[in-house]
Structures are given as structure tokens and as C-alpha cells.
Amino acid sequence: MPPKVSVIIPAYNAAPYLAETLASVFAQSYPDYEIIVVDDGSTDDTLAVLEQFADRITLIRKPNGGPASARNAGLRQARGELLAFLDGDDLWLPDKLAAQVEFCEQHPTAGLVYGEALMFTQDGAEKRIERKIGYTEAPTFWPTFCLLLYGDFIPNSTVVIRRACLERVGYLNEDRALIAVEDYEYWLRIAKYFPIAGLPRPLAYYRLRPGNLMGAGTDIEKGLRLSLTVLREIERQFPHLWDECGIKREMLFAKLHIRAGFAWKQQRQWRACLRQYGAALRHSRHWRVFRWLVAASILKRWS
């Protein structure tokens, strides 16, 4: 009989972290799961670490193809009704799966369920929590496809999706231009057809370390470029989305540039800030855009 949950862990040069990551899965209070780890062409000791757990995991080895390719390889082997994603350096809280399985059983229409994640750094055995990510509201947040267009607030390592989502929208997009945001593009496709739900509680730890694809979110230019790449890909697939959502495309793009400019302002990088503000005005000169620019320029907090 297949397990209820398939846990899919892509790993690329994650040898220092994998044992702890796997331990957080073994410690789950919910027992009916399988673990599929995909070694995505690692050049460190990732394989040697994984071979220590050969009797408790399914190991897939493949040439390096990026995180979407690795997750897809795991999805093709998965047998569970629910599919859970966990990055090779992140950790789960012990009742993570139990909470999401219970929620899915109580809400059979939900296609994707996520929660909050605690960003942390580690010095030896000591974890230092830096901040919390993942936008939710009590008792349960039900964001829409249209809301998700404004930005990705879903931490990857907290996500569980139903097999029905895979059957409806297919696999993750392996276009290398989407590396680091392939999950965001996938959440949008799923949200187009299925309700998604956010649980207002931490479910995972997100590790901050050198080599993270998105790190702590401090690479402002990269984050903006990738967000715009996702939106252009989604509008290619759903050309009527702006009318359907009642969103003015150029105003949304302007807002994203203002966000980037505000982030540069926070770092007192005035030239970069003004460059992004100028890019916003090239997208739209609507009066709301000017109001956003004024607010972003004078306020200490703006989004």
C-alpha cells in the first residue's frame, strides 16, 4: 500500500546539512511517509552521507539540472497522495506533517497547504532565529491566484500539494531562467486551478548560509529580475490574467520596481534607489504610482 505522503528532497552539495535535514523528517509525529532524495549531480560528499540512510530513503542520482529538475525526478517516483517539498539544508518541526495531513483531510478542496518558516543561522549546535517568513492569517489564510501575483509569500519547505495538482498542472518548469523562483511559478499555476491555504504557525526552519539560491533575500536586483521573469512566464500561459484579476499590469510592475528602490533606500544606496524609481515611472505615470513613490521616499516601512 502506498504511503500517504511522499517527501521530496533535492540535494546539491548539501553534505554538511543532510543528516540534520533527514533527522527532522524521521522525527515527524506523523508516520505514514516515504522519503525520496534526489542527488542533483553533487560534487561534495552528499552521496556518501545519503548512503548512510540507504535503508530509510529512496535515493535518485542524476546529472545537475537545477532544483526544478531534481524535484521533478522525485515527483516521478513519488507514490503518495500528498507531496511534500523539503530543501536539502532546511528542517521541519516535529508535527509539520501531522498538521498538514489533518488539514487536508478536513479541507478536501485545498490543493496546496503551506505555513510559516523560521529563518535561522547556525553556529555549532546553536540556532539563531533571524525572522519569520510566510504570510498567513488566523485561523487560516486562503490567498488567491491574483494575490499571489504581487509576490511569493510561500516558503518552499513548508509546502504540501495534492497529487491532483500534479495531474492538472504538470511538473515544475525546468527553464534555467527560473532557477530560484521555479517554485513561485509552480505555486501560481496551482493557485490558478486549486484553492491554496496558509496555516498561521511555523512548520519549518529555513537555513541561511552561503550558497543559498536566494539567501536572505538581500540580493535586490536579482530578486526583482526573477519576480518579473515569473510574471512574464505566467502571463504567457494565461494571457487574460490581468483582466481576470482586475490588475493593471504596468502599475504592478511599477510597484515591484518601487519596492526594489525602497530596499536600496534602506541601505542608503541612493543611486540604485533612484534608478528603480525611474524604472517604475517608465512603466506607469498613474497618480497612484506617484503616491507610492512619495510614500516609499518618506516612510520607514513601505510595501
Buried (B, 14 or more C-beta within 10 A) or exposed (E): EEBBBBBBBBBBBBBBBBEBBBEBBEEBEBEBBBBBBBBBBBEEBBBEBBEEBEEEBBBBBBEEBBBBBBBBBBBEEBBBBBBBBBBBBBBBBEBBBBBBBEBBEEBEEBBBBBBBBBBBEBEEEEBEEEEBBBBBEEEBBEBEBBBBBBBBBBBBBBBBBBBBBBEBBEBBBBEEEBBBBBBBBBBBBBBBEBBBBBBBBBBBBBBBBEEBBBBBBEBBEBBBEBBBBBBEBBBEEBEEBBEEBEBBBBBBBBBBBBBBBBBBBEEEBEEBBBBBBEBBBEBBEBEEBEEBBEBBBEEEEBE
